[in-house]
């Protein structure tokens, strides 16, 4: 009777991947809701757009 070699069990530990700030901000956020911010154009010579928190409900 042939014996099959026993497989060694090993434990692989991977470092936890750090989430980006944007992903952290939307962690657990219901995607069916509108985003909690609005894009605001500051009207500079080089158009700068900023996120404004919180978004006013219309």
PDB file of N, CA, C and O in Angstrom, chain B, residues numbered from 101:
ATOM      1  N   UNK B 101       0.838  -1.171   0.000  1.00  0.00           N
ATOM      2  CA  UNK B 101       0.000   0.000   0.000  1.00  0.00           C
ATOM      3  C   UNK B 101       0.893   1.248   0.000  1.00  0.00           C
ATOM      4  O   UNK B 101       1.798   1.381   0.823  1.00  0.00           O
ATOM      5  N   UNK B 102       0.616   2.154  -0.939  1.00  0.00           N
ATOM      6  CA  UNK B 102       1.410   3.379  -1.055  1.00  0.00           C
ATOM      7  C   UNK B 102       0.933   4.410  -0.045  1.00  0.00           C
ATOM      8  O   UNK B 102      -0.263   4.585   0.188  1.00  0.00           O
ATOM      9  N   UNK B 103       1.895   5.074   0.533  1.00  0.00           N
ATOM     10  CA  UNK B 103       1.549   6.147   1.460  1.00  0.00           C
ATOM     11  C   UNK B 103       1.744   7.482   0.749  1.00  0.00           C
ATOM     12  O   UNK B 103       2.778   7.733   0.130  1.00  0.00           O
ATOM     13  N   UNK B 104       0.740   8.319   0.854  1.00  0.00           N
ATOM     14  CA  UNK B 104       0.870   9.649   0.263  1.00  0.00           C
ATOM     15  C   UNK B 104       1.561  10.553   1.276  1.00  0.00           C
ATOM     16  O   UNK B 104       1.306  10.450   2.476  1.00  0.00           O
ATOM     17  N   UNK B 105       2.428  11.434   0.802  1.00  0.00           N
ATOM     18  CA  UNK B 105       3.126  12.327   1.738  1.00  0.00           C
ATOM     19  C   UNK B 105       2.129  13.257   2.428  1.00  0.00           C
ATOM     20  O   UNK B 105       1.187  13.756   1.813  1.00  0.00           O
ATOM     21  N   UNK B 106       2.360  13.469   3.700  1.00  0.00           N
ATOM     22  CA  UNK B 106       1.480  14.360   4.460  1.00  0.00           C
ATOM     23  C   UNK B 106       1.828  15.805   4.114  1.00  0.00           C
ATOM     24  O   UNK B 106       2.994  16.196   4.068  1.00  0.00           O
ATOM     25  N   UNK B 107       0.795  16.566   3.878  1.00  0.00           N
ATOM     26  CA  UNK B 107       1.001  17.981   3.570  1.00  0.00           C
ATOM     27  C   UNK B 107       1.219  18.750   4.864  1.00  0.00           C
ATOM     28  O   UNK B 107       0.510  18.556   5.852  1.00  0.00           O
ATOM     29  N   UNK B 108       2.200  19.610   4.837  1.00  0.00           N
ATOM     30  CA  UNK B 108       2.454  20.444   6.006  1.00  0.00           C
ATOM     31  C   UNK B 108       1.455  21.588   6.017  1.00  0.00           C
ATOM     32  O   UNK B 108       1.224  22.240   4.998  1.00  0.00           O
ATOM     33  N   UNK B 109       0.881  21.818   7.156  1.00  0.00           N
ATOM     34  CA  UNK B 109      -0.046  22.937   7.284  1.00  0.00           C
ATOM     35  C   UNK B 109       0.760  24.162   7.679  1.00  0.00           C
ATOM     36  O   UNK B 109       1.610  24.108   8.568  1.00  0.00           O
ATOM     37  N   UNK B 110       0.480  25.256   7.008  1.00  0.00           N
ATOM     38  CA  UNK B 110       1.194  26.486   7.340  1.00  0.00           C
ATOM     39  C   UNK B 110       0.193  27.619   7.502  1.00  0.00           C
ATOM     40  O   UNK B 110      -0.893  27.599   6.921  1.00  0.00           O
ATOM     41  N   UNK B 111       0.563  28.572   8.273  1.00  0.00           N
ATOM     42  CA  UNK B 111      -0.263  29.734   8.528  1.00  0.00           C
ATOM     43  C   UNK B 111       0.397  30.931   7.859  1.00  0.00           C
ATOM     44  O   UNK B 111       1.557  31.245   8.126  1.00  0.00           O
ATOM     45  N   UNK B 112      -0.351  31.589   6.992  1.00  0.00           N
ATOM     46  CA  UNK B 112       0.179  32.756   6.295  1.00  0.00           C
ATOM     47  C   UNK B 112      -0.475  33.991   6.897  1.00  0.00           C
ATOM     48  O   UNK B 112      -1.700  34.120   6.897  1.00  0.00           O
ATOM     49  N   UNK B 113       0.339  34.884   7.401  1.00  0.00           N
ATOM     50  CA  UNK B 113      -0.168  36.122   7.989  1.00  0.00           C
ATOM     51  C   UNK B 113       0.198  37.268   7.056  1.00  0.00           C
ATOM     52  O   UNK B 113       1.369  37.511   6.767  1.00  0.00           O
ATOM     53  N   UNK B 114      -0.832  37.961   6.596  1.00  0.00           N
ATOM     54  CA  UNK B 114      -0.615  39.096   5.704  1.00  0.00           C
ATOM     55  C   UNK B 114      -0.910  40.379   6.472  1.00  0.00           C
ATOM     56  O   UNK B 114      -1.815  40.406   7.305  1.00  0.00           O
ATOM     57  N   UNK B 115      -0.160  41.437   6.201  1.00  0.00           N
ATOM     58  CA  UNK B 115      -0.436  42.699   6.889  1.00  0.00           C
ATOM     59  C   UNK B 115      -1.789  43.261   6.452  1.00  0.00           C
ATOM     60  O   UNK B 115      -2.198  43.105   5.301  1.00  0.00           O
ATOM     61  N   UNK B 116      -2.469  43.909   7.382  1.00  0.00           N
ATOM     62  CA  UNK B 116      -3.766  44.496   7.080  1.00  0.00           C
ATOM     63  C   UNK B 116      -3.563  45.673   6.129  1.00  0.00           C
ATOM     64  O   UNK B 116      -2.755  46.564   6.390  1.00  0.00           O
ATOM     65  N   UNK B 117      -4.304  45.663   5.026  1.00  0.00           N
ATOM     66  CA  UNK B 117      -4.188  46.734   4.045  1.00  0.00           C
ATOM     67  C   UNK B 117      -4.875  47.985   4.589  1.00  0.00           C
ATOM     68  O   UNK B 117      -6.036  47.950   4.995  1.00  0.00           O
ATOM     69  N   UNK B 118      -4.140  49.076   4.586  1.00  0.00           N
ATOM     70  CA  UNK B 118      -4.681  50.318   5.114  1.00  0.00           C
ATOM     71  C   UNK B 118      -5.636  50.933   4.099  1.00  0.00           C
ATOM     72  O   UNK B 118      -5.322  51.019   2.912  1.00  0.00           O
ATOM     73  N   UNK B 119      -6.802  51.360   4.571  1.00  0.00           N
ATOM     74  CA  UNK B 119      -7.796  51.966   3.685  1.00  0.00           C
ATOM     75  C   UNK B 119      -7.447  53.432   3.448  1.00  0.00           C
ATOM     76  O   UNK B 119      -6.867  54.100   4.305  1.00  0.00           O
ATOM     77  N   UNK B 120      -7.813  53.910   2.270  1.00  0.00           N
ATOM     78  CA  UNK B 120      -7.596  55.325   1.978  1.00  0.00           C
ATOM     79  C   UNK B 120      -8.581  56.154   2.797  1.00  0.00           C
ATOM     80  O   UNK B 120      -9.582  55.632   3.290  1.00  0.00           O
ATOM     81  N   UNK B 121      -8.297  57.427   2.937  1.00  0.00           N
ATOM     82  CA  UNK B 121      -9.186  58.313   3.700  1.00  0.00           C
ATOM     83  C   UNK B 121     -10.593  58.306   3.113  1.00  0.00           C
ATOM     84  O   UNK B 121     -11.578  58.307   3.851  1.00  0.00           O
ATOM     85  N   UNK B 122     -10.687  58.299   1.776  1.00  0.00           N
ATOM     86  CA  UNK B 122     -11.989  58.321   1.120  1.00  0.00           C
ATOM     87  C   UNK B 122     -12.772  57.049   1.435  1.00  0.00           C
ATOM     88  O   UNK B 122     -13.970  57.112   1.711  1.00  0.00           O
ATOM     89  N   UNK B 123     -12.102  55.890   1.396  1.00  0.00           N
ATOM     90  CA  UNK B 123     -12.775  54.635   1.724  1.00  0.00           C
ATOM     91  C   UNK B 123     -13.177  54.601   3.193  1.00  0.00           C
ATOM     92  O   UNK B 123     -14.235  54.072   3.532  1.00  0.00           O
ATOM     93  N   UNK B 124     -12.342  55.160   4.068  1.00  0.00           N
ATOM     94  CA  UNK B 124     -12.685  55.218   5.488  1.00  0.00           C
ATOM     95  C   UNK B 124     -13.911  56.098   5.706  1.00  0.00           C
ATOM     96  O   UNK B 124     -14.760  55.798   6.545  1.00  0.00           O
ATOM     97  N   UNK B 125     -13.994  57.186   4.943  1.00  0.00           N
ATOM     98  CA  UNK B 125     -15.097  58.124   5.092  1.00  0.00           C
ATOM     99  C   UNK B 125     -16.434  57.477   4.719  1.00  0.00           C
ATOM    100  O   UNK B 125     -17.464  57.771   5.326  1.00  0.00           O
ATOM    101  N   UNK B 126     -16.408  56.593   3.715  1.00  0.00           N
ATOM    102  CA  UNK B 126     -17.638  55.969   3.245  1.00  0.00           C
ATOM    103  C   UNK B 126     -17.818  54.552   3.772  1.00  0.00           C
ATOM    104  O   UNK B 126     -18.651  53.808   3.254  1.00  0.00           O
ATOM    105  N   UNK B 127     -17.054  54.164   4.793  1.00  0.00           N
ATOM    106  CA  UNK B 127     -17.176  52.833   5.372  1.00  0.00           C
ATOM    107  C   UNK B 127     -18.585  52.648   5.935  1.00  0.00           C
ATOM    108  O   UNK B 127     -19.006  53.404   6.811  1.00  0.00           O
ATOM    109  N   UNK B 128     -19.315  51.647   5.438  1.00  0.00           N
ATOM    110  CA  UNK B 128     -20.667  51.369   5.914  1.00  0.00           C
ATOM    111  C   UNK B 128     -21.719  52.332   5.392  1.00  0.00           C
ATOM    112  O   UNK B 128     -22.855  52.306   5.865  1.00  0.00           O
ATOM    113  N   UNK B 129     -21.376  53.181   4.432  1.00  0.00           N
ATOM    114  CA  UNK B 129     -22.329  54.157   3.897  1.00  0.00           C
ATOM    115  C   UNK B 129     -23.264  53.481   2.913  1.00  0.00           C
ATOM    116  O   UNK B 129     -22.819  52.713   2.059  1.00  0.00           O
ATOM    117  N   UNK B 130     -24.548  53.757   3.024  1.00  0.00           N
ATOM    118  CA  UNK B 130     -25.550  53.190   2.125  1.00  0.00           C
ATOM    119  C   UNK B 130     -25.437  53.891   0.774  1.00  0.00           C
ATOM    120  O   UNK B 130     -25.657  55.098   0.680  1.00  0.00           O
ATOM    121  N   UNK B 131     -25.094  53.137  -0.270  1.00  0.00           N
ATOM    122  CA  UNK B 131     -24.883  53.740  -1.593  1.00  0.00           C
ATOM    123  C   UNK B 131     -26.181  54.196  -2.250  1.00  0.00           C
ATOM    124  O   UNK B 131     -26.138  54.868  -3.280  1.00  0.00           O
ATOM    125  N   UNK B 132     -27.331  53.848  -1.683  1.00  0.00           N
ATOM    126  CA  UNK B 132     -28.610  54.307  -2.224  1.00  0.00           C
ATOM    127  C   UNK B 132     -28.928  55.735  -1.782  1.00  0.00           C
ATOM    128  O   UNK B 132     -29.838  56.363  -2.323  1.00  0.00           O
ATOM    129  N   UNK B 133     -28.188  56.248  -0.806  1.00  0.00           N
ATOM    130  CA  UNK B 133     -28.399  57.616  -0.331  1.00  0.00           C
ATOM    131  C   UNK B 133     -27.534  58.567  -1.152  1.00  0.00           C
ATOM    132  O   UNK B 133     -26.531  58.147  -1.730  1.00  0.00           O
ATOM    133  N   UNK B 134     -27.911  59.843  -1.210  1.00  0.00           N
ATOM    134  CA  UNK B 134     -27.037  60.805  -1.886  1.00  0.00           C
ATOM    135  C   UNK B 134     -25.759  60.987  -1.075  1.00  0.00           C
ATOM    136  O   UNK B 134     -25.740  60.763   0.135  1.00  0.00           O
ATOM    137  N   UNK B 135     -24.705  61.391  -1.751  1.00  0.00           N
ATOM    138  CA  UNK B 135     -23.432  61.597  -1.065  1.00  0.00           C
ATOM    139  C   UNK B 135     -23.568  62.715  -0.035  1.00  0.00           C
ATOM    140  O   UNK B 135     -24.328  63.657  -0.260  1.00  0.00           O
ATOM    141  N   UNK B 136     -22.855  62.638   1.085  1.00  0.00           N
ATOM    142  CA  UNK B 136     -22.992  63.644   2.145  1.00  0.00           C
ATOM    143  C   UNK B 136     -22.148  64.895   1.908  1.00  0.00           C
ATOM    144  O   UNK B 136     -21.777  65.581   2.861  1.00  0.00           O
ATOM    145  N   UNK B 137     -21.847  65.192   0.664  1.00  0.00           N
ATOM    146  CA  UNK B 137     -21.079  66.398   0.374  1.00  0.00           C
ATOM    147  C   UNK B 137     -21.466  66.915  -0.994  1.00  0.00           C
ATOM    148  O   UNK B 137     -22.091  66.210  -1.787  1.00  0.00           O
ATOM    149  N   UNK B 138     -21.095  68.137  -1.260  1.00  0.00           N
ATOM    150  CA  UNK B 138     -21.321  68.702  -2.584  1.00  0.00           C
ATOM    151  C   UNK B 138     -20.022  69.328  -3.074  1.00  0.00           C
ATOM    152  O   UNK B 138     -19.194  69.758  -2.270  1.00  0.00           O
ATOM    153  N   UNK B 139     -19.843  69.378  -4.385  1.00  0.00           N
ATOM    154  CA  UNK B 139     -18.649  69.980  -4.966  1.00  0.00           C
ATOM    155  C   UNK B 139     -18.904  71.478  -5.078  1.00  0.00           C
ATOM    156  O   UNK B 139     -19.918  71.905  -5.628  1.00  0.00           O
ATOM    157  N   UNK B 140     -17.976  72.270  -4.551  1.00  0.00           N
ATOM    158  CA  UNK B 140     -18.125  73.721  -4.550  1.00  0.00           C
ATOM    159  C   UNK B 140     -17.027  74.315  -5.415  1.00  0.00           C
ATOM    160  O   UNK B 140     -15.846  74.042  -5.202  1.00  0.00           O
ATOM    161  N   UNK B 141     -17.418  75.129  -6.394  1.00  0.00           N
ATOM    162  CA  UNK B 141     -16.456  75.816  -7.254  1.00  0.00           C
ATOM    163  C   UNK B 141     -16.118  77.147  -6.594  1.00  0.00           C
ATOM    164  O   UNK B 141     -16.993  77.994  -6.413  1.00  0.00           O
ATOM    165  N   UNK B 142     -14.854  77.333  -6.237  1.00  0.00           N
ATOM    166  CA  UNK B 142     -14.430  78.558  -5.556  1.00  0.00           C
ATOM    167  C   UNK B 142     -14.231  79.723  -6.524  1.00  0.00           C
ATOM    168  O   UNK B 142     -14.072  80.862  -6.086  1.00  0.00           O
ATOM    169  N   UNK B 143     -14.238  79.460  -7.828  1.00  0.00           N
ATOM    170  CA  UNK B 143     -14.170  80.520  -8.822  1.00  0.00           C
ATOM    171  C   UNK B 143     -12.820  81.204  -8.942  1.00  0.00           C
ATOM    172  O   UNK B 143     -12.761  82.370  -9.334  1.00  0.00           O
ATOM    173  N   UNK B 144     -11.742  80.521  -8.619  1.00  0.00           N
ATOM    174  CA  UNK B 144     -10.407  81.096  -8.761  1.00  0.00           C
ATOM    175  C   UNK B 144      -9.983  81.050 -10.222  1.00  0.00           C
ATOM    176  O   UNK B 144     -10.654  80.432 -11.049  1.00  0.00           O
ATOM    177  N   UNK B 145      -8.849  81.716 -10.545  1.00  0.00           N
ATOM    178  CA  UNK B 145      -8.374  81.716 -11.928  1.00  0.00           C
ATOM    179  C   UNK B 145      -8.123  80.288 -12.403  1.00  0.00           C
ATOM    180  O   UNK B 145      -8.458  79.934 -13.534  1.00  0.00           O
ATOM    181  N   UNK B 146      -7.545  79.492 -11.553  1.00  0.00           N
ATOM    182  CA  UNK B 146      -7.460  78.063 -11.824  1.00  0.00           C
ATOM    183  C   UNK B 146      -8.602  77.475 -11.008  1.00  0.00           C
ATOM    184  O   UNK B 146      -8.551  77.443  -9.779  1.00  0.00           O
ATOM    185  N   UNK B 147      -9.621  77.016 -11.700  1.00  0.00           N
ATOM    186  CA  UNK B 147     -10.823  76.574 -10.995  1.00  0.00           C
ATOM    187  C   UNK B 147     -10.495  75.501  -9.975  1.00  0.00           C
ATOM    188  O   UNK B 147     -10.049  74.408 -10.323  1.00  0.00           O
ATOM    189  N   UNK B 148     -10.719  75.824  -8.724  1.00  0.00           N
ATOM    190  CA  UNK B 148     -10.496  74.872  -7.645  1.00  0.00           C
ATOM    191  C   UNK B 148     -11.844  74.351  -7.187  1.00  0.00           C
ATOM    192  O   UNK B 148     -12.781  75.110  -6.939  1.00  0.00           O
ATOM    193  N   UNK B 149     -11.909  73.058  -7.084  1.00  0.00           N
ATOM    194  CA  UNK B 149     -13.141  72.461  -6.590  1.00  0.00           C
ATOM    195  C   UNK B 149     -12.847  71.832  -5.243  1.00  0.00           C
ATOM    196  O   UNK B 149     -11.834  71.153  -5.075  1.00  0.00           O
ATOM    197  N   UNK B 150     -13.711  72.051  -4.307  1.00  0.00           N
ATOM    198  CA  UNK B 150     -13.543  71.538  -2.958  1.00  0.00           C
ATOM    199  C   UNK B 150     -14.785  70.762  -2.566  1.00  0.00           C
ATOM    200  O   UNK B 150     -15.874  71.003  -3.088  1.00  0.00           O
ATOM    201  N   UNK B 151     -14.615  69.844  -1.658  1.00  0.00           N
ATOM    202  CA  UNK B 151     -15.759  69.126  -1.117  1.00  0.00           C
ATOM    203  C   UNK B 151     -16.258  69.896   0.096  1.00  0.00           C
ATOM    204  O   UNK B 151     -15.480  70.252   0.981  1.00  0.00           O
ATOM    205  N   UNK B 152     -17.536  70.144   0.129  1.00  0.00           N
ATOM    206  CA  UNK B 152     -18.131  70.875   1.231  1.00  0.00           C
ATOM    207  C   UNK B 152     -18.951  69.903   2.067  1.00  0.00           C
ATOM    208  O   UNK B 152     -19.791  69.179   1.532  1.00  0.00           O
ATOM    209  N   UNK B 153     -18.712  69.882   3.375  1.00  0.00           N
ATOM    210  CA  UNK B 153     -19.427  68.975   4.272  1.00  0.00           C
ATOM    211  C   UNK B 153     -20.258  69.789   5.241  1.00  0.00           C
ATOM    212  O   UNK B 153     -19.787  70.865   5.611  1.00  0.00           O
ATOM    213  N   UNK B 154     -21.388  69.419   5.674  1.00  0.00           N
ATOM    214  CA  UNK B 154     -22.256  68.421   5.070  1.00  0.00           C
ATOM    215  C   UNK B 154     -23.060  69.047   3.943  1.00  0.00           C
ATOM    216  O   UNK B 154     -23.159  70.271   3.852  1.00  0.00           O
ATOM    217  N   UNK B 155     -23.618  68.239   3.109  1.00  0.00           N
ATOM    218  CA  UNK B 155     -24.424  68.690   1.978  1.00  0.00           C
ATOM    219  C   UNK B 155     -25.786  69.156   2.498  1.00  0.00           C
ATOM    220  O   UNK B 155     -26.429  68.471   3.293  1.00  0.00           O
ATOM    221  N   UNK B 156     -26.201  70.308   2.047  1.00  0.00           N
ATOM    222  CA  UNK B 156     -27.528  70.792   2.438  1.00  0.00           C
ATOM    223  C   UNK B 156     -28.582  70.039   1.650  1.00  0.00           C
ATOM    224  O   UNK B 156     -28.477  69.925   0.428  1.00  0.00           O
ATOM    225  N   UNK B 157     -29.578  69.532   2.318  1.00  0.00           N
ATOM    226  CA  UNK B 157     -30.660  68.803   1.647  1.00  0.00           C
ATOM    227  C   UNK B 157     -31.571  69.807   0.958  1.00  0.00           C
ATOM    228  O   UNK B 157     -31.988  70.792   1.567  1.00  0.00           O
ATOM    229  N   UNK B 158     -31.881  69.560  -0.315  1.00  0.00           N
ATOM    230  CA  UNK B 158     -32.731  70.483  -1.081  1.00  0.00           C
ATOM    231  C   UNK B 158     -34.132  69.953  -1.145  1.00  0.00           C
ATOM    232  O   UNK B 158     -35.004  70.583  -1.745  1.00  0.00           O
TER     233      UNK B 158
END
